[in-house]
Amino acid sequence: MPYVFSPSTLKIMDECPCCFWWSMNNDVKRPQGIPPALAIQVDSQLKKEFDSFRRNGVSPPVLQNLENGKIRLHNNQKNIDEWRSGISHKYSNNVVLFGKVDDVLEENKSLIMFDIKTTGKNGTNCTEEELNKSVEKYRYRLQLEFYSYLLGKKGFPTRDYGYLLFYFINKFDNRGNADFGTMPMRVNLDIKNVEKEVKRALEVLNMEEPPQPGTNDKGKVCEYCSFSDERYKKHPKNQPELIDLLKAMSKDSKGNSSKPQL
């Protein structure tokens, strides 16, 4: 079976090569957290909203001033539906690249990658500087490069930049209704980074032993690896002193030993 690389799997490699190695080589995956239900619902509703603008042949107000009004939503809904279901490309005999887009913009028949993001930042701290940190931390740039690479392999001309549209909550009114703010961000892209990441991923996966766990920007070791290591170390079978104690406790009054149940 070939490896299937997506923006999310390559993000795991960047966070922790050890987790990536175990996931791709042994199907030992990280436990799933609680799905961000609100973000998923916002994403779903916005896609429907953008599709309605596409059917009417106009751009949403939030996009109308981008690039001096020269870009618009890609006008082929059939393409968008297909690309949202997934785009795949056979990179090599043992690697398939796969990704799902949110939406696509266009300018003069060239495609521009576009993705919707929600953020926990509010209107006060949702600055371009703060959002740029999110772009790098969560590998949003690589995500757009990945989609651009895939569509380029399908024969579509693409631009060397993309757009992220951030949604954040400004405030709640006295009835509990949320006032959302938006901030579009232009992101420069280089699709050569995709092949660099794929090659780096293969180097990790070709290791005979799992690599060292990754660390975050604060130097903290991957929490998934830390949890796994601690659980292994504290298992009774891996504590000689506890084994000796259990053996002693298992002896009957005649001094005969029975196998301790660990």
VENHUFEN-V315195 format. One record per backbone hydrogen bond with DSSP energy under -0.5 kcal/mol. NH is the residue of the N-H (numbers start at 1). CO is the residue of the C=O. Records with the same first field share a line. If there is no record, write none. Layout:
NH=CO  CO
This chain:
3=94
5=3  96
10=6
11=7
12=8
13=9
14=10
15=11
16=12
18=212
20=16
21=17
22=18
23=19
24=20
25=21
26=22
27=23
28=22
29=27
37=35
40=36
41=37
42=38
43=39
44=40
45=41
46=42
47=43
48=44
49=45
50=46
51=47
52=48
53=49
54=50
55=51
56=52
57=54
58=53
63=60
64=60  61
66=63
68=65
69=66
70=66  67
71=66
72=106
74=104
77=75
80=76
81=77
82=78
83=79
84=80
85=81
86=82
87=99
89=97
91=89  95
92=95
95=92
96=3
97=89
98=5
99=87
101=83
102=114
103=114
105=112
106=72
107=110
110=107
111=157
112=105
113=161
114=103
115=163
117=165
119=167
123=169
126=122
127=125
131=127
132=128
133=129
134=130
135=131
136=132
137=133
138=134
139=136
140=135
141=135
143=139
144=140
145=141
146=142
147=143
148=144
149=145
150=146
151=147
152=148
153=149
154=150
155=152
156=151
159=111
162=187
163=113
164=185
165=115
166=164  183
167=117
168=181
170=168  179
171=179
173=177
176=173
179=171
180=178
181=168
183=166
185=164
187=162
189=160
193=190
194=191
195=191
196=192
197=193
198=194
199=195
200=196
201=197
202=198
203=199
204=200
205=201
206=202
207=204
216=220
219=216
222=214
226=222
227=223
228=224
229=225
230=226
231=227
232=228
233=229
234=230
235=231  232
238=235
239=236
242=239
243=239
244=240
245=241
246=242
247=243
248=244
249=245
250=246
251=247  248
252=256
255=252
262=260
